[in-house]
Amino acid sequence: MNRLVVTVCFLLIAKAGFAQFTDGLTHMPDTSFSNTSAYRNAIKKYPAIKLVPDSLPEDVKAIKNISYSNANKQSLLLDVFAPKRQQKRLPAIIIIHGGGWRSGNRIQHYALAQQLARQGFVCFTPAYRLSTDALYPAAVNDLKAAIAWVKSHAKKYNVDTKKLSVLGFSAGGQLATLLGTTEKNLMAIVDIDGTLAFIHPESGEGDDSKSISAATYWFGYNKTERPDLWREAAALTHVGPQTPPTLFINSSVDRMHAGRTDYIDTLNKYKIYSEVHTSQIRRIHFACLSRGLHQQ
């Protein structure tokens, strides 16, 4: 194919609206979402809440900054939190942070991982490439690599690979449900305010009317240009007879669990267990804000 033909092809693609949007690839960290920012925004309305302290319990050990994969010369790290005394292989949880696929950090869930480790779980908090560095499906591929790494290192960290679950908050919840519906041999999914569908009557994702949305940044296309990608990334597309039991922990913001009813209907069809817990509060960072919240 000569240069003229290639140029014409690219022009036609651009004219059709299918040129991939890459302005979001800044390769600079987006620090707009953190435990502290979530706390400052929420405390005005919920004065009884407190940040859960990141304080390692005496009966929990932490092994941090382990490289589980490399992507584009970037080392991807995870952390391990586990009970100090382990008499047998333990169930494990991979905890995925949120932040609109663009911000957030795995350290946001250290406190959660520590407390779950106290309850007898081995917890892993992996980093993954955000939309500032790589577009969909990079984050999904990274987390699949994290799951594979946990399985291959199960003996070292005393993990029962038959009892491996995924948990995520917001964008992390979306990723957790997508992994849970596309990966084999996972025991459970915990979705904390993560959407199940991008293109759905209940969904608020992809509104670019005022500014580029987080989802558009992540896909590199808006939902009218490449609806196939937006559907591909939705757990609702993949839920079926092999999907593990799913726990939903949701705020009162309906768009954060778009597609949940349809997803549960499919689980019910196959007699797969699910459970929903909903708080009447508006959306906040469940995984880092705690005491007093239940009183609101």
C-alpha positions as CSV (number, residue, x, y, z in Angstrom):
1,M,0.0,0.0,0.0
2,N,1.6,3.3,-1.1
3,R,1.8,6.5,1.0
4,L,-1.1,8.2,-0.8
5,V,-3.5,5.4,-0.1
6,V,-2.5,5.3,3.6
7,T,-3.0,9.0,3.9
8,V,-6.4,8.8,2.2
9,C,-7.4,6.0,4.6
10,F,-6.5,8.0,7.6
11,L,-8.4,11.0,6.3
12,L,-11.5,8.9,5.8
13,I,-11.2,7.4,9.2
14,A,-10.9,10.9,10.8
15,K,-13.8,12.2,8.7
16,A,-16.0,9.3,9.9
17,G,-15.3,10.2,13.5
18,F,-13.3,7.1,14.3
19,A,-9.8,8.7,14.9
20,Q,-8.8,7.7,18.4
21,F,-8.7,10.5,20.9
22,T,-5.3,10.5,22.6
23,D,-5.1,14.0,24.1
24,G,-5.6,12.4,27.5
25,L,-2.3,10.5,27.3
26,T,-0.4,13.1,29.3
27,H,1.9,10.6,30.9
28,M,1.6,12.7,34.0
29,P,-0.1,11.4,37.2
30,D,-3.6,12.7,37.9
31,T,-3.8,13.2,41.6
32,S,-7.3,14.8,41.7
33,F,-8.9,11.8,43.5
34,S,-7.5,10.6,46.8
35,N,-8.8,9.6,50.3
36,T,-8.1,13.1,51.5
37,S,-10.0,14.8,48.7
38,A,-13.0,12.4,49.2
39,Y,-13.0,13.1,52.9
40,R,-12.9,16.9,52.5
41,N,-15.8,16.8,50.1
42,A,-17.9,14.5,52.2
43,I,-17.4,15.8,55.7
44,K,-19.4,18.9,54.9
45,K,-22.5,16.9,54.5
46,Y,-21.6,13.9,56.8
47,P,-19.8,15.4,59.8
48,A,-19.7,12.1,61.7
49,I,-17.5,10.3,59.1
50,K,-13.8,9.6,59.7
51,L,-10.9,8.5,57.6
52,V,-10.0,4.9,58.3
53,P,-6.4,5.1,59.6
54,D,-3.7,3.4,57.5
55,S,-2.1,1.7,60.5
56,L,-0.8,-1.8,60.2
57,P,-2.3,-4.1,62.8
58,E,0.2,-6.1,64.9
59,D,-1.2,-9.4,63.6
60,V,-0.9,-8.4,59.9
61,K,2.2,-8.4,57.7
62,A,2.7,-6.2,54.7
63,I,5.0,-6.8,51.7
64,K,5.0,-3.7,49.4
65,N,6.1,-2.7,46.0
66,I,6.4,-6.1,44.4
67,S,6.7,-6.0,40.6
68,Y,4.1,-8.3,39.0
69,S,4.4,-7.3,35.4
70,N,6.0,-4.9,33.0
71,A,4.2,-2.8,30.4
72,N,5.9,-0.4,28.0
73,K,9.0,-0.4,30.2
74,Q,6.8,0.4,33.2
75,S,7.0,-1.8,36.2
76,L,3.6,-2.5,37.6
77,L,3.6,-3.0,41.4
78,L,1.3,-4.6,44.0
79,D,1.3,-5.0,47.7
80,V,0.4,-8.0,49.9
81,F,-1.3,-7.9,53.2
82,A,-1.7,-11.1,55.1
83,P,-2.2,-12.5,58.6
84,K,1.1,-13.2,60.3
85,R,0.0,-16.6,61.5
86,Q,-1.2,-18.8,58.6
87,Q,-1.9,-22.4,59.4
88,K,-3.4,-23.3,56.0
89,R,-4.0,-21.9,52.6
90,L,-6.2,-18.8,52.8
91,P,-8.8,-17.1,50.6
92,A,-7.4,-14.1,48.7
93,I,-8.9,-10.8,47.5
94,I,-7.5,-8.6,44.8
95,I,-8.6,-5.1,45.6
96,I,-8.8,-2.6,42.7
97,H,-8.9,1.1,43.3
98,G,-11.1,3.6,41.6
99,G,-10.7,7.1,40.2
100,G,-12.4,7.2,36.8
101,W,-9.8,5.0,35.2
102,R,-7.6,8.1,35.3
103,S,-6.8,8.9,38.9
104,G,-6.6,7.1,42.2
105,N,-3.9,4.9,43.7
106,R,-3.6,1.5,45.2
107,I,-2.6,3.0,48.6
108,Q,-6.2,4.2,49.0
109,H,-7.2,0.7,50.0
110,Y,-4.4,-0.1,52.3
111,A,-6.6,0.3,55.4
112,L,-9.3,-2.0,53.8
113,A,-6.7,-4.6,52.9
114,Q,-5.2,-4.5,56.4
115,Q,-8.6,-5.1,58.1
116,L,-9.6,-7.8,55.7
117,A,-6.2,-9.5,56.4
118,R,-7.1,-9.5,60.1
119,Q,-10.2,-11.5,59.2
120,G,-8.1,-14.2,57.5
121,F,-7.8,-13.1,53.9
122,V,-4.6,-12.5,51.9
123,C,-5.1,-9.2,50.1
124,F,-3.4,-7.9,47.0
125,T,-3.5,-4.2,46.0
126,P,-2.3,-3.9,42.4
127,A,-1.5,-0.8,40.4
128,Y,-2.7,-0.7,36.8
129,R,-2.1,1.7,33.9
130,L,-4.5,4.6,34.0
131,S,-5.8,6.6,31.0
132,T,-3.1,9.1,31.4
133,D,-0.6,6.4,30.3
134,A,-2.6,3.8,28.2
135,L,-6.1,3.4,26.8
136,Y,-8.5,0.5,27.2
137,P,-8.0,-2.4,27.4
138,A,-4.5,-1.8,29.0
139,A,-5.9,-1.6,32.6
140,V,-7.9,-4.9,32.0
141,N,-4.8,-6.7,30.7
142,D,-2.8,-5.4,33.6
143,L,-5.2,-6.7,36.2
144,K,-5.5,-10.1,34.4
145,A,-1.8,-10.3,34.7
146,A,-2.1,-9.5,38.4
147,I,-4.5,-12.4,38.8
148,A,-2.2,-14.7,36.9
149,W,0.7,-13.5,39.1
150,V,-1.3,-14.2,42.3
151,K,-2.1,-17.7,41.1
152,S,1.5,-18.4,40.1
153,H,2.8,-17.2,43.5
154,A,0.0,-18.9,45.5
155,K,2.3,-21.2,47.4
156,K,4.7,-18.4,48.4
157,Y,1.9,-16.3,49.9
158,N,-0.2,-19.3,51.2
159,V,-3.2,-18.6,48.9
160,D,-6.0,-21.0,48.2
161,T,-6.4,-20.4,44.4
162,K,-9.9,-22.0,44.6
163,K,-10.9,-19.1,46.8
164,L,-9.8,-16.0,44.9
165,S,-12.1,-13.0,44.7
166,V,-12.0,-9.5,43.1
167,L,-13.2,-6.3,44.8
168,G,-13.2,-2.8,43.5
169,F,-14.6,0.7,44.1
170,S,-16.1,2.9,41.4
171,A,-14.0,2.4,38.3
172,G,-12.3,-0.4,40.3
173,G,-15.8,-1.9,40.8
174,Q,-16.4,-1.8,37.0
175,L,-13.0,-3.5,36.5
176,A,-13.7,-6.1,39.2
177,T,-17.0,-7.1,37.7
178,L,-15.5,-7.2,34.2
179,L,-12.7,-9.4,35.4
180,G,-15.2,-11.6,37.4
181,T,-17.3,-12.2,34.3
182,T,-14.5,-12.8,31.9
183,E,-11.9,-14.7,34.0
184,K,-12.2,-18.3,35.0
185,N,-12.1,-19.8,38.4
186,L,-12.8,-16.7,40.5
187,M,-14.9,-17.4,43.7
188,A,-16.7,-14.0,44.1
189,I,-17.0,-10.4,43.0
190,V,-17.5,-7.4,45.3
191,D,-18.6,-4.4,43.4
192,I,-18.6,-1.1,45.4
193,D,-20.4,1.5,43.3
194,G,-19.0,0.3,40.0
195,T,-21.1,0.5,36.8
196,L,-22.2,-2.7,35.1
197,A,-23.0,-1.1,31.7
198,F,-21.7,2.0,29.9
199,I,-24.4,2.1,27.3
200,H,-27.6,1.7,29.2
201,P,-30.7,3.8,30.1
202,E,-29.4,4.0,33.7
203,S,-25.8,4.9,32.8
204,G,-24.4,8.4,33.2
205,E,-21.0,7.5,31.6
206,G,-19.8,9.2,28.5
207,D,-21.5,12.6,28.8
208,D,-19.0,14.8,27.0
209,S,-21.4,17.9,26.7
210,K,-19.4,20.0,29.2
211,S,-16.0,18.3,29.1
212,I,-14.4,15.1,28.1
213,S,-15.7,12.3,30.3
214,A,-13.6,9.9,32.2
215,A,-14.9,7.0,30.1
216,T,-14.2,8.8,26.8
217,Y,-10.6,9.5,28.0
218,W,-10.3,5.8,28.8
219,F,-11.6,4.4,25.6
220,G,-10.2,7.1,23.3
221,Y,-13.5,7.1,21.5
222,N,-16.9,8.5,22.5
223,K,-19.7,6.0,22.8
224,T,-21.2,6.8,19.4
225,E,-17.9,6.3,17.6
226,R,-17.0,2.9,19.1
227,P,-20.0,1.5,20.9
228,D,-18.6,-2.0,20.5
229,L,-15.7,-1.1,22.8
230,W,-18.0,0.4,25.4
231,R,-20.2,-2.7,25.4
232,E,-17.1,-5.0,25.4
233,A,-15.9,-3.4,28.7
234,A,-19.3,-3.9,30.4
235,A,-19.8,-6.8,32.8
236,L,-23.4,-6.9,31.7
237,T,-22.3,-8.0,28.3
238,H,-20.5,-11.0,29.7
239,V,-22.5,-12.1,32.8
240,G,-23.6,-15.7,32.4
241,P,-23.7,-19.2,33.9
242,Q,-20.0,-19.1,34.8
243,T,-20.2,-15.8,36.7
244,P,-19.3,-16.1,40.4
245,P,-21.6,-14.9,43.2
246,T,-21.6,-11.1,43.3
247,L,-22.0,-8.7,46.3
248,F,-23.1,-5.1,45.5
249,I,-22.4,-2.3,48.0
250,N,-23.9,0.9,46.7
251,S,-24.6,4.5,47.5
252,S,-27.9,6.2,46.6
253,V,-26.5,7.4,43.2
254,D,-28.3,5.1,40.8
255,R,-26.0,5.7,37.8
256,M,-23.1,4.1,39.8
257,H,-24.8,0.7,39.5
258,A,-26.2,1.0,36.0
259,G,-27.3,-2.4,34.7
260,R,-27.3,-4.0,38.2
261,T,-31.0,-5.2,37.9
262,D,-30.4,-6.7,34.5
263,Y,-27.1,-8.3,35.8
264,I,-28.9,-9.8,38.8
265,D,-31.7,-11.1,36.6
266,T,-29.2,-13.0,34.6
267,L,-27.6,-14.4,37.8
268,N,-31.1,-15.5,39.0
269,K,-31.7,-17.2,35.7
270,Y,-28.7,-19.4,36.4
271,K,-29.4,-19.7,40.2
272,I,-26.2,-17.8,41.1
273,Y,-26.2,-16.0,44.4
274,S,-26.1,-12.2,44.7
275,E,-26.6,-9.7,47.5
276,V,-27.2,-5.9,47.5
277,H,-26.5,-3.4,50.3
278,T,-27.5,0.2,49.7
279,S,-26.8,3.2,51.8
280,Q,-29.1,6.3,51.6
281,I,-26.1,8.6,51.6
282,R,-24.8,10.2,48.4
283,R,-21.8,8.8,46.8
284,I,-18.6,8.9,48.8
285,H,-15.4,6.8,49.1
286,F,-16.8,3.8,51.0
287,A,-13.5,2.1,51.3
288,C,-11.8,5.0,53.2
289,L,-14.6,6.7,55.2
290,S,-16.1,4.9,58.1
291,R,-17.3,5.4,61.6
292,G,-20.5,7.3,62.1
293,L,-21.5,6.8,58.5
294,H,-24.2,4.2,59.3
295,Q,-25.9,6.8,61.5
296,Q,-26.7,9.2,58.7
